[in-house]
Amino acid sequence: MNGQASDGAKLRILHQIRKMLLAEGYYALTMTGIAKNCGLTRRALYHHFHSKEEMLRAMLVLNSIEARDAADWAAQKAIARGGSALDILTDWLDSRYGTTRRLLAGSPGGEDLNRAAFSIANDMLIEVSRETHARLTELLEDLSRRGKLALKPGRTAAELAEIIADGARGVNQQRPPVPPAQIMRRYRRITEAILHGYLQQG
């Protein structure tokens, strides 16, 4: 099997694993059950992944890439339709975080999967957080260049990105959880409050 075909097979397995994780959670899954559900022998599954932990980490990488690209695309669409900085940032946050939060909230295994991610792959989540902060900083700098926002003297895009991302993570991890239908509105409200303190008033 060539590398490209192998990558395609691995991606198909990851998409199936994601469905299983959302349906059953992480801890209930076994390699035998995963192999059967993917239409593979255990040996064939082990050719791609050596453990459940490796599968979880690979699935989180895939989710991060998909969410990152979707967020950037959502921001570009909001810019193209003439949205305000608040509109653009809300769409970016909702695409980057909200889609995943609603998916977890509506899935039987979502809470278990969330716990497993923080327990088993916390190092990856920290790296994803850094990457997300960098992307959000780039977006804020782009909005500044476009004249969509103007930071107060002494304030930086990186600082603003960090605080907005912190606010979004607060929404994501709130207990009791924010109802799925209210997640986007909460991102908007918290971003609006943060922007009020950081932007010059036109």
C-alpha positions as CSV (number, residue, x, y, z in Angstrom):
1,M,0.0,0.0,0.0
2,N,1.5,3.3,-1.0
3,G,1.7,6.3,1.4
4,Q,-1.1,8.2,-0.2
5,A,-3.5,5.3,0.0
6,S,-2.4,4.6,3.5
7,D,-3.1,8.2,4.5
8,G,-6.5,7.9,2.9
9,A,-7.3,4.7,4.8
10,K,-6.1,6.3,8.1
11,L,-8.3,9.3,7.5
12,R,-11.3,7.1,6.9
13,I,-10.6,5.2,10.1
14,L,-10.3,8.5,12.0
15,H,-13.7,9.6,10.8
16,Q,-15.2,6.3,11.9
17,I,-13.4,6.5,15.2
18,R,-14.8,10.0,15.7
19,K,-18.4,8.8,15.2
20,M,-17.7,6.0,17.8
21,L,-16.2,8.3,20.3
22,L,-19.2,10.7,20.1
23,A,-21.6,7.8,20.4
24,E,-19.9,5.8,23.1
25,G,-17.2,8.0,24.7
26,Y,-13.6,7.0,25.0
27,Y,-13.3,4.7,27.9
28,A,-15.9,2.2,26.8
29,L,-14.2,1.6,23.4
30,T,-11.9,-1.4,22.8
31,M,-9.4,-2.0,20.0
32,T,-11.5,-5.1,19.0
33,G,-14.7,-3.1,18.9
34,I,-13.1,-0.3,16.9
35,A,-11.6,-2.7,14.4
36,K,-14.9,-4.5,13.9
37,N,-16.8,-1.2,13.5
38,C,-14.2,0.0,10.9
39,G,-14.4,-3.3,9.0
40,L,-10.9,-4.2,9.9
41,T,-9.1,-7.0,11.6
42,R,-7.2,-6.0,14.9
43,R,-4.0,-6.6,13.0
44,A,-5.0,-4.2,10.2
45,L,-6.1,-1.6,12.8
46,Y,-2.8,-1.9,14.6
47,H,-1.0,-1.2,11.3
48,H,-2.4,2.3,11.5
49,F,-2.7,2.9,15.3
50,H,-0.9,1.2,18.1
51,S,-3.3,2.2,20.9
52,K,-6.5,3.9,21.7
53,E,-4.5,6.8,23.0
54,E,-2.8,7.2,19.7
55,M,-6.2,7.2,18.0
56,L,-7.5,9.8,20.3
57,R,-4.6,12.1,19.7
58,A,-4.8,11.7,15.9
59,M,-8.5,12.4,16.0
60,L,-7.9,15.6,18.0
61,V,-5.3,16.7,15.5
62,L,-7.7,16.1,12.7
63,N,-10.5,18.1,14.6
64,S,-8.1,20.9,15.2
65,I,-7.1,21.2,11.6
66,E,-10.7,21.1,10.4
67,A,-11.9,23.6,13.0
68,R,-9.0,26.0,12.3
69,D,-9.7,25.9,8.5
70,A,-13.4,26.3,9.0
71,A,-12.9,29.3,11.3
72,D,-10.6,31.1,8.9
73,W,-13.1,30.5,6.1
74,A,-16.0,31.8,8.3
75,A,-14.0,35.0,9.0
76,Q,-13.3,35.5,5.3
77,K,-17.0,35.1,4.5
78,A,-17.9,37.6,7.2
79,I,-15.4,40.1,5.8
80,A,-16.7,39.6,2.3
81,R,-20.2,40.4,3.3
82,G,-19.0,43.6,5.1
83,G,-19.4,42.4,8.7
84,S,-18.2,44.5,11.6
85,A,-15.1,43.4,13.7
86,L,-17.6,41.9,16.2
87,D,-19.5,40.0,13.5
88,I,-16.2,38.6,12.1
89,L,-14.8,37.6,15.4
90,T,-18.1,36.0,16.6
91,D,-18.2,33.9,13.4
92,W,-14.6,32.9,13.8
93,L,-15.1,31.9,17.4
94,D,-18.3,30.0,16.8
95,S,-16.7,28.1,13.9
96,R,-13.5,27.4,15.8
97,Y,-15.1,26.4,19.1
98,G,-18.9,26.4,18.9
99,T,-19.3,23.7,16.3
100,T,-17.3,21.3,18.5
101,R,-19.1,22.3,21.7
102,R,-22.5,21.8,20.2
103,L,-21.4,18.4,18.7
104,L,-20.1,17.2,22.1
105,A,-23.2,18.5,23.9
106,G,-25.5,16.6,21.6
107,S,-23.6,13.3,21.7
108,P,-24.0,10.5,24.3
109,G,-20.2,10.1,24.6
110,G,-19.4,13.8,24.4
111,E,-18.7,14.4,28.1
112,D,-16.6,11.3,28.4
113,L,-14.6,12.2,25.3
114,N,-14.0,15.7,26.6
115,R,-12.7,14.3,29.9
116,A,-10.4,11.9,28.0
117,A,-9.0,14.6,25.8
118,F,-8.0,16.7,28.8
119,S,-6.6,13.7,30.7
120,I,-4.8,11.9,27.9
121,A,-3.9,14.7,25.5
122,N,-3.6,17.8,27.6
123,D,-0.2,18.6,26.1
124,M,-1.8,18.6,22.6
125,L,-4.6,20.8,23.8
126,I,-2.1,23.3,25.1
127,E,-0.3,23.4,21.7
128,V,-3.7,23.8,19.9
129,S,-4.4,26.7,22.3
130,R,-1.1,28.3,21.3
131,E,-1.8,27.8,17.6
132,T,-5.4,29.2,18.0
133,H,-4.0,32.3,19.8
134,A,-1.6,32.9,16.9
135,R,-4.4,32.5,14.3
136,L,-6.6,34.9,16.2
137,T,-3.8,37.4,16.5
138,E,-3.3,37.3,12.7
139,L,-7.0,37.9,12.2
140,L,-7.0,40.9,14.6
141,E,-4.0,42.3,12.8
142,D,-5.8,41.8,9.4
143,L,-8.9,43.5,10.7
144,S,-6.7,46.4,11.9
145,R,-5.1,46.8,8.5
146,R,-8.6,46.7,6.9
147,G,-9.7,49.6,9.2
148,K,-12.3,47.3,11.0
149,L,-10.8,48.1,14.4
150,A,-8.2,50.4,16.0
151,L,-6.6,49.3,19.2
152,K,-6.0,51.8,22.1
153,P,-2.4,53.0,22.5
154,G,-0.4,50.4,24.3
155,R,-2.7,47.6,23.5
156,T,-1.6,44.8,21.1
157,A,-3.4,42.3,18.9
158,A,-1.7,39.4,20.6
159,E,-2.9,40.6,24.0
160,L,-6.4,41.1,22.7
161,A,-6.4,37.6,21.1
162,E,-5.3,36.0,24.3
163,I,-8.2,37.6,26.3
164,I,-10.8,36.8,23.6
165,A,-9.6,33.2,23.5
166,D,-9.7,33.0,27.3
167,G,-13.3,34.3,27.3
168,A,-14.3,31.7,24.6
169,R,-12.7,28.9,26.6
170,G,-14.6,30.1,29.7
171,V,-17.9,29.8,27.7
172,N,-16.8,26.3,26.5
173,Q,-16.0,24.9,30.0
174,Q,-18.7,26.6,32.0
175,R,-20.5,24.5,34.5
176,P,-23.4,23.9,34.1
177,P,-22.7,24.0,30.4
178,V,-24.0,26.8,28.3
179,P,-27.0,25.5,26.3
180,P,-25.9,24.7,22.7
181,A,-28.3,27.3,21.2
182,Q,-26.8,30.1,23.3
183,I,-23.1,29.4,22.7
184,M,-22.7,31.8,19.7
185,R,-24.6,34.6,21.5
186,R,-22.3,34.1,24.5
187,Y,-19.2,34.4,22.3
188,R,-20.6,37.6,20.9
189,R,-21.4,39.1,24.2
190,I,-18.1,38.4,25.8
191,T,-16.2,39.6,22.7
192,E,-18.2,42.8,22.6
193,A,-17.4,43.5,26.3
194,I,-13.6,42.8,25.7
195,L,-13.5,45.0,22.5
196,H,-15.2,47.8,24.4
197,G,-12.1,48.0,26.7
198,Y,-9.5,47.5,24.0
199,L,-10.7,49.5,21.0
200,Q,-10.6,53.2,20.4
201,Q,-14.1,54.6,20.0
202,G,-14.7,56.0,16.5
